């Protein structure tokens, strides 16, 4: 029997709805395998902030470090600045646990027609650098409220940071169709992006020495955004900086049908620290509390977590169960259907046991 301890942070908005839905599905699937998950819930997030002035306790990272994995819902609320919510919970977890890979698959799901072009199936993975780049705290606001007001934000790109994420992406591409695309903007961003290009190219040369089928394309991110809309099936693995990867992965999941289906894994190879699994979507305050949120992003993230915990068969079983629900026409509103969260979960649970 494999057992694992999972820290659960449902967080804000629809995180409170999609998290219990996904846990029910993960528990139902693990009952078919030799695995037992011990869920430990943490009530951290914006309500915790309203009570205590912080998104998590001072020893929050220490508490999380005791678990094998972290399952996160959503973070963010309209009445508290993102600088408090994201930077008080999500981003410290990614950084403290060196989760430098943010893996974001996007592919055509059964019964869903890609929003813009339906010609060929989409199957890509975006590997977003998750610890540095444009998400930096270096800079400031100056001369606030005056004509001279200015804001400066430094981006931080390190050789270590680029090398490790490029290596992960190149190794992943080798296990797939062998095509790696690197998102760049080296025509406009003249220091960090040429450095990114140079280091990625060096890593790919090294990996290609053992895997000659591996190819690398550097594509300017503006052209890449257009190409993702027009020819999404052309892309296999895309490696991108923190900001560019965040934007491209929302785009990639939206063209498959809805950002509501997109999962992600915040990984720390070589697994010195716990990894974190969360849907790409945020807290969606506009639909929170109505029972209509699409739970697929959270359920699929649960499948990525099972895979990470060494349970690929349970993970595949869970993915097949939600894919069957979609193929049977059970869809939430973001996908053009009428099902609520509960109806969708009921269909997934029935498929898990059938
Ligand atoms: N499901 C995680 C979540 O709530 N994400 C909201 C968000 O805006 N994240 C910013 C980021 O991933 O950089």
Boltz pocket constraint, residues with backbone or C-beta under 6 A from the ligand:
constraints:
  - pocket:
      binder: B
      contacts: [[A, 72], [A, 73], [A, 74], [A, 75], [A, 76], [A, 86], [A, 90], [A, 246], [A, 278], [A, 279], [A, 280], [A, 281], [A, 282], [A, 283]]
      max_distance: 6.0
